[in-house]
């Protein structure tokens, strides 16, 4: 199962010929990802899966974050021992 999470682009850099993007999400904080999406700019909303940006997000931040949080909580409740998030 692959779970995407919404994030906001903070910074776009190039390291060794590879485009890397710093993003911030409510569930995982700030992190660096590779990207499969060209032309990203700071402030854009994206979807991250497996440490890579897979697409731009079109809906509002409130909708994305609340939906992502609900999906993560539901997954954790059904897949983690005791149904608690670690």
C-alpha positions as semicolon CSV with decimal commas, in nm:
position;residue;x (nm);y (nm);z (nm)
1;X;0,000;0,000;0,000
2;X;0,132;0,341;-0,093
3;X;0,014;0,638;0,108
4;X;0,064;0,989;-0,024
5;X;0,082;1,287;0,204
6;X;0,027;1,653;0,121
7;X;0,307;1,903;0,172
8;X;0,407;2,258;0,087
9;X;0,724;2,334;-0,110
10;X;0,969;2,538;0,098
11;X;1,279;2,539;-0,125
12;X;1,396;2,392;-0,458
13;X;1,767;2,310;-0,500
14;X;1,997;2,110;-0,726
15;X;2,246;1,867;-0,575
16;X;2,481;1,679;-0,801
17;X;2,254;1,731;-1,100
18;X;1,945;1,607;-0,913
19;X;1,654;1,837;-0,825
20;X;1,575;1,811;-0,454
21;X;1,288;1,988;-0,282
22;X;1,247;2,079;0,083
23;X;0,882;2,041;0,186
24;X;0,685;2,086;0,507
25;X;0,387;1,871;0,608
26;X;0,185;1,863;0,928
27;X;0,247;1,491;0,983
28;X;0,619;1,470;0,905
29;X;0,751;1,825;0,949
30;X;1,024;1,949;0,719
31;X;1,208;1,704;0,494
32;X;1,395;1,680;0,165
33;X;1,247;1,488;-0,129
34;X;1,337;1,410;-0,486
35;X;1,076;1,510;-0,741
36;X;0,914;1,372;-1,053
37;X;0,737;1,706;-1,112
38;X;0,912;1,978;-1,312
39;X;0,904;2,350;-1,242
40;X;0,803;2,348;-0,874
41;X;0,809;2,678;-0,687
42;X;0,810;2,761;-0,315
43;X;0,457;2,778;-0,177
44;X;0,313;2,517;-0,414
45;X;0,117;2,225;-0,268
46;X;0,235;1,876;-0,364
47;X;0,171;1,510;-0,286
48;X;0,464;1,305;-0,153
49;X;0,490;0,924;-0,171
50;X;0,792;0,725;-0,061
51;X;1,015;1,031;-0,025
52;X;0,938;1,162;-0,374
53;X;0,704;1,433;-0,497
54;X;0,463;1,262;-0,734
55;X;0,224;1,543;-0,829
56;X;0,092;1,891;-0,759
57;X;-0,209;1,908;-0,527
58;X;-0,508;2,110;-0,646
59;X;-0,730;2,134;-0,339
60;X;-0,704;2,372;-0,046
61;X;-0,451;2,306;0,233
62;X;-0,725;2,254;0,491
63;X;-0,891;1,981;0,283
64;X;-0,563;1,800;0,206
65;X;-0,428;1,806;0,559
66;X;-0,748;1,696;0,729
67;X;-0,802;1,415;0,475
68;X;-0,440;1,300;0,506
69;X;-0,461;1,303;0,885
70;X;-0,783;1,099;0,878
71;X;-0,631;0,845;0,637
72;X;-0,317;0,808;0,848
73;X;-0,517;0,768;1,168
74;X;-0,743;0,507;1,006
75;X;-0,444;0,314;0,872
76;X;-0,267;0,323;1,208
77;X;-0,580;0,214;1,395
78;X;-0,616;-0,092;1,174
79;X;-0,250;-0,186;1,125
80;X;-0,055;-0,102;1,440
81;X;-0,063;-0,316;1,755
82;X;-0,314;-0,166;1,997
83;X;-0,432;0,076;1,730
84;X;-0,207;0,354;1,853
85;X;0,019;0,574;1,651
86;X;0,393;0,566;1,722
